[in-house]
């Protein structure tokens, strides 16, 4: 079983991050046998399909090459020009075949492991010059498989070639009895057919090599349990760091919330365990909004900041618990609490007017009822929360 340098067995499947990192380094599954088989097989089929057209074009090139005018015999550069023209015509003639072969070569290369561009795979590795590492690779499972594949290719391809030549020997000899055009066309068909028959034997090698390459690639990327744990820590962050970040985020949120308390219109309390700060602007808000809320120490801080900035503090245990339970920070209060909160805000606004010498002193509303579906018993949220009479400070 595979082991790392620390002696730990690599029993864990590679993670998605490990697979992505290996692809970035150019370490992906590749099958040379699949590539060779595809090029030779598709190339042979393309040669058979194009043999008629290639034969005609080749006949024209040869006929033009061997037809020489008398004036050209006395021109020293004529033969070179004819040779250049013949080469250009040949390349144009073979261009479709070359395009097919190149497309097949590219497609078969990326079919197994996908496309990967990496400069790291091109960098020189001194470890490959180590003779001990070379001997290990030579006598490894992969080295044994490569040896078996080489022997199998020798016998399969050699046997298929000998059998093909033996079967088609009479047809190859018969080409000498044909005229130039038909002979060239027939030669292309024979050569292409031979290629197809011979390369088809490589399908067997590819069917064995592709699963092996996938298995070997995955085996090399296997991880130890410690490597998986280390990667999880790097990906998700160490627990202590994450805890510290959460604490900092919570402190920042608390500071931002406390900055909204002086802007609130009223603080509704339990009176000791809960505190909810409400703000309302009839021109910009559709309903009163919760700008701060908290329990115990946070509630105490909300009350302290409110006293420092002369924000009215009202004790209404049932209403405070209902708002705290059913409205998140920054949310509007539930529709069921509109009436109770409206009476409370009316009282607060009248009280502010009275304190500035305008109007009479208002009476605290005694009917701040909370709908049954929004009521939260004191013991359900905070067992120590006492029932208190509704007063104001």
N, C-alpha and C positions, 0 to 999 in steps of 0.2 A: 504494500500500500504506500502511496506517496507520502513523503515526510518532508518537512522543511528543515532549515538549519538547526532549529532548536529541538528537533526530535519529535515534534508534535505531528500527529497524523492529519493529513488534509482530507477530512471526511465531509466537509460542508460544501454544498453546491455554491458556485460563484454567484455573488450578488449582482444586481443590475449595474451598480456603480463599478464593480470589478470588470464587468463585460464592456462597459463604456470606456473605461480607462485603457483596457487592452486594445480596443479598436483605435483609440487615439494614438497609441504607440505603434499601430500597424500590425498588431498581433491578432490576426483573424484566421479562420479556417480556410485553407486553400487546398485544392486537389489538382496536381499537375496531370494526373491521369485523365481527369474529366476534361481538362483543357486540351490535351493531346487528342483524345477521342473525338471531341466535338470538331476540332479543326480538320482532322483527317477525314472524318465521316461526312461532314457538311461540305468540305472542300471537294471530296470525291463526287458527291451528288451534284454540286454546282458544275463540276467539270463535265459530268455526263449530260446535264441539261444544256450546257453551252457548247457541247462538242460540235454540233452542226455549224453553228455560227463561227466558232473559232476555226474550224476546218476551212471554211470559205475564206475568211480573212487571212489565214496563214497561207492559203494557196495564192491569193492575190499578192501577198508580200513576197513570196518566193518567186512568183512569175515576174514581178516587177524587178526583183533583184537580179535575176539572171537574164533579163532582156536589156542589152546594152547597145546603144546607138554607136555608129562608127566614129562619130565626132568625139564621143566621150572616151574612146580608147586613147586618144592623144592628149587628154586632159588629166594631169597628175592628181588633181583633187576630186575628180569625179567619183572615184570609188569610195573615198571617205564620206562624201556627201550622201552617196547611196546607202552606205552603212548607217549613218546617222538617221537618215529618213526611215530606214527599216527598223531601227531600234525604237524610234518615236512611235511608229505605227504599231509595233508589237506591244509597247506599253499601253497605248490607247486601247488596243484589242483586249488586253488582259486586265484593264482597270476594273471592270465589273467583277471579275473573279477575285481580284485582290481585295476589293471593298467587302465582298461577302466573307472572305477569310478573316479580315481584320475585325469585322463586326462580330463574327462568331468567337474570335479570340477574346475580345473584350467582354462579351456577354458570358462566356463560360468562366472567365476569371472572377467575375463579381457575383456569379449565380450562387455560390456557396456561402461566402462570408460578407457579401455586400461591398459597397464602395468605401474605401478608406484611404485618405491622404495623410501621410505622416512623415515628417522629416526625421523623426527618431529612428525609423526603420532603416534609413540610409546612412545613419551615423556609424562609424567603425566601432566594432566591439572587440576589445583585446581578449575577452574571454574565449572567443572563437579560435584564437591562436594557441590556446592552452592544449597541449597534447593529451593530458589526462582527461579533460572534458571531451575531447574528440573521441577518445577510446570509449568513454561512457556512452556517448551517443551512438557509436558504432555497434556496441553490444547491448543496446537498449531494445525495448519492445519495438520501437519505431524503426530501428536499424534492421531488426529481423524482418519486419513487414516489408521494408523497402527491398531487402534481398529477395524475399519471396516474390514480390511484384516483378522485379527485374527478370527473375528466372521464368515466371509465368509469361511475361511479355515476349521473352525470347522464343519460348516454345510455341506460344499461340501465334504470334506474328510470323515467325519462321515457318511454322507448319502451314498457316493460311497462305503464305506467299508461294511456297512450293506447290501446294495443291492448286492454287489459281493458275500458276504458270503451266502446270501439267495439263489442266483442263483446257486452257486457252492457247496451248502451244500451236495447234494446227491453224487457228485463226491468225495468230501473229505471223506465221510463215506464209499464209495466204495473202497477206498484204502486198507481197512483192508482185503478185499477179494483177493488182489493180492499178488503175491510172492514178495520177498524183492527187487529184481532188478527192475522189472517193477513198483513197488510201489514208489520207490525212484525217478525214472525218471518221473513218472506221478506227484509226489508231486512237483518236481522242476518246471514242466510246469504250474501247478496250481498256485503255489506261484508267479512265474514270471508273469503269466497272470494277477493275482490279482493286483500285483504291478503296472503293466502297466495301468490297468483300473482305479485304485485309483489315481495314479500320474497324469493321463491325466486331472483330474479335476483341477490340479494346473496350467494348461495352462491358464485358465480363470484369475486366480489371477495374473500370470506373465504378461499377456496382459494389465492388469490394472496398475500393479506396475511399469513396465519399463517406460512408458511415464511419470508417476508421478515422479519417481526418477530423470529423465532427466529435467523435469520442475522445480522441487524443487532445484536441484543442480544449475541450471542457475539462479533461483530466488535469491538464497543465494549469488551468485557472482555479482549480479547487482550493479551498481555504481551510485553515485551521479555525477552531472555535475562537481562539484568541484574536485572530485576524478579523473575524466577523464582529466581535465585540469592539475592537479598536475602530473599525470602520463605522459602526453605529455611533460611537462617541464622536468621531470626526464629523459625521453627517448631521446628527441631531444635536451635538453639543454635549459637553459633560454636565451631569446633573447639578453639580454645585454652581456652574456658570449659568445654566438655565434658571436656577432658583434665584440667583443674584439679579439676573436680568428681569425676571418677573417682579421681584421686590422693587427694583428701580422704577419699572413701569407703573407699579401700583402707587409708589410714592409720588411720581409725577402726576398721575391721575388725581390723587388726593389733593395735591397742591393746586391743580387747575380747578378742582371742584371748590376748594376753599376760597379761591379768588372770586367765585360767583356768589358766595354767601352775602357779602356786603351789598350786592345788587338786588337781593331778594326782597320781596314785599312782606313776607311773613315766614316765620319758622314754626312749624307744628311739631309738638313734642309729645312724648309718652307719659311722663315728662322726662324720665332719666335715661331710659334705655334706647329710645328712638328719637330721631330728629329729621324732619323733612323740610327743605327750603323750597318755597314756591315763588314764582315770579309771573306777573301777568301784565301785558300791555294790550289794551283793547284795540289798538290800531295795527299791531303786527302779529298778534297771536289769536288763534281760534279758541284757545282754552288755556287755563293756567298750566305752567310747565314746571317740572321738577328740575331744579338746578343744582341741588345737593341733597344727599341723604346718607344716613349711616346709623350704626348702633354703637352703644357703649362709648368707647373712647372717641370714635369719630363723631358720634352724636354730641359728646361733651365739647369737642373742638368746634363743632358747628354753632353750638349755643354760645361759646366764648367769643367767637368772631362776631356773631350777631350782636352780642351786648356791646362789644367794642365799637360797632358801627351803628348802634341804635336801631337795629332791625327788630321789629316786634316779635316776641316769642309767645306763642299761644299753646296752652296745654289742652290737648284733646286726644286721649289715648286711642280710642277706637278709630278716629279719623287718621291719626298718624300711622297706626298699624296698617290700615287699608291702603293708604297711599304708598307706603314703603313696600307692601307686598305686591301691588298690582301696577306699579309704574316704575320703569327703569329711569336711570339718570338721563336727562334730556328729553324724556317723553312727556306728552300731555297727560293730564290726569284722566282716569276712566270717566266715561260719560255718566255713570251712576253716581259719581261724587260731585258733579257740577253744582248741584243745589247747595250742598253743605259747604263747599269751598267758596261759592259765591257769597253766601251769608257771612262766612268768616272774613273774606276780603272786604266786603262792605263795612263790617265792623272795624277792620284795621284802618281803612281809608277815613272813616268817620272819626276814629280815635286820633289819627294824625291831624285832621282838621281841628278837632277840639284842642289839641296840644298847642296849636298855633293861634288859638284864640278865635276860632271860627266854629260856630254851632255849639250844640249842647253835647255833653258827655254821653256817648252811646252805651247801651247795655249789652253785655256779652250775650250772643245768641245761645239759647238753651236747647234748641232743637236741631243740633248738628247731627242729624240721623244719617247712618250709613246703611245702604241696602243690604239685605240679608246675604245675598250672594257675594258681596264684597267684604263682609265682616271677617276679621281674623281674631280669634280668641287670644288673649294675652299669653296663655300657657303654650299655645301652638308655636309661636315664634320665639318667645323668650320667657321661660318659666318664672324668672324673677321679676318680670314686669308687673308692677303693682297697678291696680285700678286707681285712678286719681280723678278728683273733681276737676272740671274744666275751669281753668283760671287763666289770667293773662298777666304778663309782666310789662 
